[in-house]
Amino acid sequence: MPSAFHQPRYFLSRGLKQPEIYYDELSDNYFSDFKPSFVVGERSPNNNRFEADISIYRISY
């Protein structure tokens, strides 16, 4: 909890740089060459094939 009067509940630490965050809506084709780091999905009971619902990619530049 903040201890100073009128201090915001969450505040930036002095001396630390804020990360630059970009948001883009990308098509599925953009991710076709990437391999996901984590996948959530389910296996179809009809043909026993895995179908991904959510894929998380680690993209670093």
C-alpha positions in Angstrom: 0.0 0.0 0.0 1.2 3.5 -0.7 2.3 5.4 2.4 2.3 9.0 1.0 -0.8 11.1 0.9 -2.2 11.5 -2.7 0.2 8.8 -4.0 -1.4 6.7 -6.7 -2.0 3.1 -5.9 0.3 2.0 -8.7 3.2 4.3 -9.7 6.2 4.0 -11.9 9.5 3.4 -10.1 12.0 6.1 -10.6 14.9 5.3 -12.9 13.2 2.4 -14.7 12.2 2.8 -18.3 8.7 1.8 -19.4 8.7 -0.9 -22.1 7.4 0.1 -25.5 4.3 -2.0 -26.2 2.8 -2.3 -29.7 -0.5 -3.9 -30.6 -1.3 -5.1 -34.1 -4.1 -7.3 -35.4 -2.3 -9.9 -37.6 -3.7 -12.4 -40.0 -3.4 -16.1 -39.4 -1.0 -16.2 -42.4 1.6 -14.2 -40.4 1.9 -17.0 -37.8 2.0 -19.9 -40.3 5.8 -20.2 -40.0 5.9 -19.8 -36.2 5.7 -22.7 -33.8 3.6 -21.8 -30.7 5.2 -22.0 -27.3 1.9 -23.0 -25.6 -1.3 -24.4 -27.1 -4.8 -24.9 -25.5 -7.3 -27.0 -27.3 -9.1 -30.3 -27.4 -9.0 -33.6 -29.2 -11.9 -34.3 -31.4 -13.7 -37.5 -30.4 -14.6 -38.3 -34.0 -11.2 -38.5 -35.7 -8.9 -38.2 -32.6 -7.3 -35.1 -34.0 -6.1 -32.2 -31.9 -7.8 -28.8 -32.6 -6.1 -25.7 -31.1 -8.3 -23.1 -29.5 -5.6 -20.7 -28.3 -2.0 -20.5 -29.2 0.6 -18.4 -27.5 3.7 -17.3 -29.3 6.9 -15.9 -27.9 8.1 -13.3 -30.4 11.2 -11.4 -29.6 13.1 -9.1 -31.8 
